[in-house]
Structures are given as structure tokens and as C-alpha cells.
Amino acid sequence: LNTQKTVNLSEGNMGYDMDPVFSPDGSKLVWWSMKTDGYESDKHRLFVHDFNSGETTDYSNDFDQDATNFVWNEEGTAIYFLSCIEATVQIYKLDLNTNAYEQLTVGDHDYNSILLAGDRLIATKCTHEYPQEIFSVSLQDGSDKQLTFTNKEIFDKITTGKSEKRWVKTTDGKQMLVWVILPPNFDPNKQYSTLLYCQGGPQSAVSQFYSFRWNFQMMASHDYIVVAPNRRGLPGFGSEWNEQISLDYGGQNMKDYLSAIDDVAKEPY
């Protein structure tokens, strides 16, 4: 600000560099970085710039997942962030002293934002069944406690459908995660019309999101079973799975859709 001089900290990188966050003492800066020019769905690498040494380090060489929504610990020695893994969004920790990654949370849910509050994280979380509410998350074991119940009055009056996870073998012998959302009051002895949900994007995860545009509960409430595959060309299953759809839109990912619906169609309902 004093000299009005601008320095490009990510000079030489041709992809996106986004969402920088300073460490508490201002000595470091973390951001996510894409490597490839013009490729909007490239891996979100975790970069840290040290202003004392002038060095920028890529901590994602051995972490084949995206990293976003960065939050520093108070000491500036660790970073908490969000990452999609197997069609769920979890909270992770990177220890800068050991370069070790730790997955703090598990379960079928999506965390959407995080903030540090002393010895806990304050986060928003949703599932296919329920929209976002605010939770307190333990830094020790990843357990959470719901803090807000904004939608409770509404959902106390609603019967939601159950979201089930199944793994389906693809035509090239890989395993694909498929969500099956069942109608409210589902009866396996009945037969139901079925919707095959085809995700646009194309490279956006079919996770445990709660959407006000494509709402699985709204679809299922009309007595439809909803089949939502995590076909080729989605993050959360490694870079190779995500990148395969490039130059093959209409190819393997379409076969994946058919594998998913063929597998669920074997059920008597």
C-alpha cells in the first residue's frame, strides 16, 4: 500500500488461482490453484506462500482431491479446508509441520462452509434430506453438534425419502457410487416409476447436496425412485475419474448412466 507496487505471487501459472486467505500473523497466504489454462474443472491444488522466505509450496502432490474453503489455526501451523471424497464433502486438516493430511469428519453429508471458533469449527452442513443448518465441529474427533434448527418446524410436518448408497460396476470394470433416493413411505413390495438424474456441469459432484433447483426430495415425493449416479467426469474420486469426460462427452459417462439404471432396475420395485 505504501509503494503501490503490485507483485504477482502466482506468476507462471496459467490456470486459475483463487480464494487467498492470510495466516493470523500475516506471514503466509494459502489459496487453491488450477494448473491448466482454460480448464475450469482442474484439480484445486493447495498452495501456501511464505512471505519471509518468498517461497510458494504445493502441498497437493500426494493428495488427489480438491481443496477449498481454507481456515487457519491460531498458530498458523495448520489449515482446515473442505474436500469432496466419494460423493460427500468432508472437513480436512493439513499440518504444515509434517505435511500430513487428516480427514476430520466422516458420513453421508456435505459440509459447505467452515470458520474457526476457539477449539471448534463452526460449519454449515446438509444432506439429501435436510437443507443447511449450522453445526459445531470438534477439532479432536470431528464429532458435531447441531446449533440451529431453522427448518425444524417445517420438517416436523414432512415425511422425507431415504437416500441410499450403492456401488455399481461400470462397463470398463470400475466401481461407481450411485445414490438411490426412495419415495417417502417407501414400500419394497410395490413398483415405482424411476427417474435417472443426469448431472449437468459436467464436472460437478453428485454429492449429498440439498438443492432448491434440483431437489431429490421433491422428485421422490411424487412417488418416484431417483437414481443419481456419480458417472465419469465428477470430482471426489480422483483426477483420472474427473478428467476422463474431457473429449469424451457422450462416451463412457453415458455408459455409466446406463450401468447405474440397469443395476437398480434389477430390483423388483
PANUDREN-19269 format. One record per residue (C-alpha): x, y, z; residue in three letters. Coordinates in nm, 2 decimals. Each point is the difference from the previous one (the first is absolute). Example, Ala and Ser with C-alpha at 12.3 -4.5 7.8 and 13.67 -1.06 7.14 Angstrom:
! residues 2
<<1.23 -0.45 0.78> ALA> <<0.14 0.34 -0.07> SER> 
***
This chain:
! residues 269
<<0.00 0.00 0.00> LEU> <<0.29 0.24 0.07> ASN> <<0.18 -0.05 -0.33> THR> <<-0.31 -0.09 -0.21> GLN> <<0.21 -0.28 -0.15> LYS> <<-0.18 -0.32 -0.11> THR> <<0.17 -0.34 0.02> VAL> <<-0.14 -0.31 -0.18> ASN> <<0.04 -0.28 0.25> LEU> <<-0.11 -0.26 -0.24> SER> <<0.19 0.12 -0.31> GLU> <<0.05 -0.28 -0.25> GLY> <<-0.31 -0.20 0.09> ASN> <<-0.24 0.02 -0.29> MET> <<-0.31 -0.14 0.18> GLY> <<-0.22 0.16 0.26> TYR> <<0.14 0.11 0.34> ASP> <<-0.29 0.07 0.23> MET> <<-0.12 0.07 0.36> ASP> <<0.31 0.11 0.18> PRO> <<0.00 0.01 0.38> VAL> <<0.27 0.15 0.23> PHE> <<0.13 -0.18 0.30> SER> <<-0.08 0.17 0.33> PRO> <<0.34 0.17 0.02> ASP> <<0.00 0.10 -0.37> GLY> <<0.32 -0.20 -0.07> SER> <<-0.16 -0.25 -0.23> LYS> <<-0.27 -0.02 -0.27> LEU> <<-0.20 -0.31 -0.11> VAL> <<-0.20 -0.03 -0.31> TRP> <<-0.13 -0.26 -0.24> TRP> <<0.17 -0.02 -0.34> SER> <<-0.09 -0.16 -0.34> MET> <<0.29 -0.10 -0.22> LYS> <<-0.16 -0.01 -0.35> THR> <<-0.08 0.31 -0.21> ASP> <<-0.37 0.00 -0.10> GLY> <<-0.10 -0.31 0.20> TYR> <<-0.26 0.11 0.25> GLU> <<-0.02 -0.34 0.17> SER> <<0.36 -0.07 0.07> ASP> <<0.12 -0.12 0.34> LYS> <<-0.01 0.26 0.27> HIS> <<0.35 -0.02 0.14> ARG> <<0.09 0.14 0.34> LEU> <<0.27 0.27 -0.02> PHE> <<0.17 0.18 0.29> VAL> <<0.22 0.31 -0.05> HIS> <<0.25 0.09 0.27> ASP> <<0.07 0.37 0.00> PHE> <<0.31 -0.04 0.22> ASN> <<0.17 -0.24 -0.24> SER> <<-0.18 0.11 -0.32> GLY> <<-0.07 -0.37 -0.08> GLU> <<-0.33 -0.15 -0.12> THR> <<-0.06 -0.36 0.07> THR> <<-0.25 -0.24 -0.16> ASP> <<-0.13 -0.24 0.27> TYR> <<-0.22 -0.20 -0.23> SER> <<0.25 -0.23 -0.18> ASN> <<-0.11 -0.30 0.21> ASP> <<-0.36 0.12 0.05> PHE> <<-0.22 -0.09 -0.30> ASP> <<-0.30 0.21 0.11> GLN> <<-0.11 0.36 -0.02> ASP> <<0.06 0.24 0.29> ALA> <<-0.22 0.31 0.06> THR> <<-0.14 0.22 0.28> ASN> <<0.33 0.05 0.20> PHE> <<0.01 0.08 0.37> VAL> <<0.33 0.04 0.19> TRP> <<0.05 -0.11 0.36> ASN> <<0.10 0.27 0.24> GLU> <<0.37 -0.09 -0.01> GLU> <<0.02 0.00 -0.38> GLY> <<0.13 -0.35 0.00> THR> <<-0.30 -0.18 -0.14> ALA> <<-0.28 0.06 -0.25> ILE> <<-0.35 -0.14 0.01> TYR> <<-0.19 -0.03 -0.33> PHE> <<-0.28 -0.18 -0.19> LEU> <<0.05 -0.27 -0.25> SER> <<-0.24 -0.24 -0.19> CYS> <<0.07 -0.37 0.06> ILE> <<-0.22 -0.27 -0.15> GLU> <<-0.30 0.23 -0.05> ALA> <<0.01 0.16 0.34> THR> <<0.17 0.33 0.11> VAL> <<0.21 -0.04 0.31> GLN> <<0.22 0.21 0.22> ILE> <<0.38 -0.06 -0.02> TYR> <<0.31 0.13 0.18> LYS> <<0.34 0.06 -0.15> LEU> <<0.29 0.02 0.25> ASP> <<0.27 0.22 -0.15> LEU> <<0.26 -0.13 0.24> ASN> <<-0.04 -0.36 -0.12> THR> <<-0.17 0.05 -0.34> ASN> <<-0.25 -0.26 0.12> ALA> <<-0.37 0.01 -0.09> TYR> <<-0.27 -0.11 0.24> GLU> <<-0.37 -0.06 -0.08> GLN> <<-0.19 0.14 0.30> LEU> <<-0.36 -0.10 -0.09> THR> <<-0.17 -0.30 -0.15> VAL> <<-0.35 -0.08 -0.10> GLY> <<-0.26 0.06 -0.28> ASP> <<-0.02 0.38 0.01> HIS> <<0.14 0.31 -0.16> ASP> <<0.18 0.27 0.20> TYR> <<-0.04 0.33 -0.18> ASN> <<0.20 0.25 0.20> SER> <<0.22 0.02 0.31> ILE> <<0.13 0.26 0.24> LEU> <<0.23 -0.04 0.30> LEU> <<-0.14 0.07 0.35> ALA> <<0.25 -0.07 0.27> GLY> <<0.03 -0.38 0.04> ASP> <<-0.27 -0.07 -0.25> ARG> <<-0.11 0.06 -0.36> LEU> <<-0.34 0.16 -0.08> ILE> <<-0.13 -0.16 -0.32> ALA> <<-0.31 -0.03 -0.21> THR> <<-0.11 -0.35 -0.10> LYS> <<-0.27 -0.15 -0.22> CYS> <<-0.12 -0.34 -0.13> THR> <<-0.24 -0.11 -0.27> HIS> <<-0.27 0.00 0.27> GLU> <<0.07 0.33 0.17> TYR> <<0.12 0.35 -0.11> PRO> <<0.29 0.18 0.17> GLN> <<0.01 0.06 0.37> GLU> <<0.29 0.12 0.22> ILE> <<0.21 -0.25 0.19> PHE> <<0.29 0.01 0.25> SER> <<0.27 -0.25 -0.09> VAL> <<0.27 -0.13 0.23> SER> <<0.36 0.04 -0.11> LEU> <<0.09 -0.31 0.20> GLN> <<-0.22 -0.27 -0.14> ASP> <<-0.22 0.17 -0.27> GLY> <<-0.32 -0.05 0.19> SER> <<-0.26 0.27 -0.05> ASP> <<-0.29 0.16 0.19> LYS> <<-0.29 0.17 -0.17> GLN> <<-0.04 0.36 0.10> LEU> <<-0.28 0.13 -0.21> THR> <<-0.34 -0.16 -0.08> PHE> <<-0.13 0.26 -0.24> THR> <<-0.19 -0.26 -0.21> ASN> <<-0.12 -0.23 0.29> LYS> <<-0.36 0.14 0.00> GLU> <<-0.04 -0.08 -0.37> ILE> <<0.17 -0.34 0.00> PHE> <<-0.20 -0.12 0.31> ASP> <<-0.30 0.00 -0.23> LYS> <<0.17 -0.17 -0.29> ILE> <<0.09 -0.36 -0.07> THR> <<0.32 -0.01 -0.19> THR> <<0.13 -0.27 -0.23> GLY> <<0.31 -0.21 0.08> LYS> <<0.32 0.04 -0.19> SER> <<0.20 -0.32 -0.05> GLU> <<0.35 -0.05 -0.13> LYS> <<0.09 -0.29 -0.23> ARG> <<0.31 -0.08 -0.20> TRP> <<-0.05 -0.11 -0.36> VAL> <<0.25 -0.17 -0.24> LYS> <<0.05 0.20 -0.32> THR> <<0.06 -0.13 -0.35> THR> <<0.37 0.04 0.04> ASP> <<0.01 -0.18 0.33> GLY> <<0.02 0.29 0.24> LYS> <<-0.22 0.07 0.30> GLN> <<-0.24 0.29 -0.01> MET> <<-0.19 0.15 0.30> LEU> <<-0.37 0.05 -0.07> VAL> <<-0.25 0.17 0.23> TRP> <<-0.35 -0.15 0.00> VAL> <<-0.26 0.23 0.15> ILE> <<-0.31 -0.19 0.10> LEU> <<-0.35 0.15 0.03> PRO> <<-0.15 0.09 0.34> PRO> <<-0.17 -0.30 0.16> ASN> <<0.19 -0.23 -0.25> PHE> <<-0.15 -0.35 -0.03> ASP> <<0.24 -0.25 -0.16> PRO> <<-0.30 -0.22 -0.09> ASN> <<-0.14 0.27 -0.23> LYS> <<0.13 0.11 -0.34> GLN> <<0.11 0.36 -0.06> TYR> <<0.07 0.21 -0.31> SER> <<0.37 0.10 0.00> THR> <<0.19 0.31 -0.10> LEU> <<0.36 -0.01 -0.12> LEU> <<0.17 0.32 0.11> TYR> <<0.25 0.13 -0.25> CYS> <<0.23 0.25 0.15> GLN> <<0.10 0.30 -0.21> GLY> <<0.31 0.21 0.05> GLY> <<0.15 -0.24 -0.11> PRO> <<0.26 -0.02 0.28> GLN> <<-0.19 0.05 0.32> SER> <<-0.04 -0.26 0.27> ALA> <<-0.33 -0.17 0.05> VAL> <<0.06 0.02 0.38> SER> <<-0.23 0.03 0.30> GLN> <<-0.11 0.35 -0.12> PHE> <<-0.34 0.14 0.08> TYR> <<-0.10 0.20 -0.30> SER> <<-0.29 0.25 -0.05> PHE> <<0.03 -0.06 -0.38> ARG> <<0.04 -0.38 -0.02> TRP> <<-0.15 -0.12 0.32> ASN> <<0.00 -0.38 0.03> PHE> <<-0.26 0.01 0.28> GLN> <<-0.24 0.19 -0.22> MET> <<0.05 -0.26 -0.28> MET> <<-0.04 -0.30 0.23> ALA> <<-0.30 0.15 0.18> SER> <<-0.20 -0.06 -0.33> HIS> <<0.05 -0.37 0.05> ASP> <<0.31 -0.02 -0.22> TYR> <<0.32 -0.19 0.08> ILE> <<0.29 0.22 -0.09> VAL> <<0.33 -0.15 -0.13> VAL> <<0.29 0.25 0.02> ALA> <<0.33 -0.14 -0.13> PRO> <<0.34 0.14 0.06> ASN> <<0.10 -0.08 -0.36> ARG> <<0.33 0.08 -0.17> ARG> <<0.09 0.37 0.01> GLY> <<-0.06 0.08 0.37> LEU> <<0.24 0.10 0.28> PRO> <<0.03 -0.20 0.32> GLY> <<0.13 -0.32 -0.16> PHE> <<0.35 0.12 -0.11> GLY> <<0.12 0.21 -0.29> SER> <<-0.01 -0.28 -0.25> GLU> <<-0.37 -0.06 0.06> TRP> <<-0.08 0.37 -0.03> ASN> <<0.21 0.07 -0.31> GLU> <<-0.12 -0.31 -0.20> GLN> <<-0.30 0.19 -0.14> ILE> <<0.21 0.25 -0.18> SER> <<-0.02 -0.06 -0.38> LEU> <<-0.23 -0.30 0.08> ASP> <<-0.33 0.18 0.09> TYR> <<-0.26 -0.25 -0.12> GLY> <<0.24 -0.29 0.05> GLY> <<0.09 -0.19 0.31> GLN> <<-0.21 0.23 0.23> ASN> <<-0.31 -0.10 -0.20> MET> <<0.09 -0.37 0.05> LYS> <<0.03 0.07 0.37> ASP> <<-0.35 0.14 0.01> TYR> <<-0.14 -0.31 -0.17> LEU> <<0.20 -0.23 0.24> SER> <<-0.16 0.18 0.29> ALA> <<-0.36 -0.02 -0.11> ILE> <<0.05 -0.36 -0.12> ASP> <<0.13 -0.10 0.34> ASP> <<-0.29 0.17 0.19> VAL> <<-0.25 -0.14 -0.25> ALA> <<0.08 -0.35 0.12> LYS> <<-0.19 0.08 0.33> GLU> <<-0.36 -0.13 0.00> PRO> <<-0.13 0.34 0.10> TYR> 
***
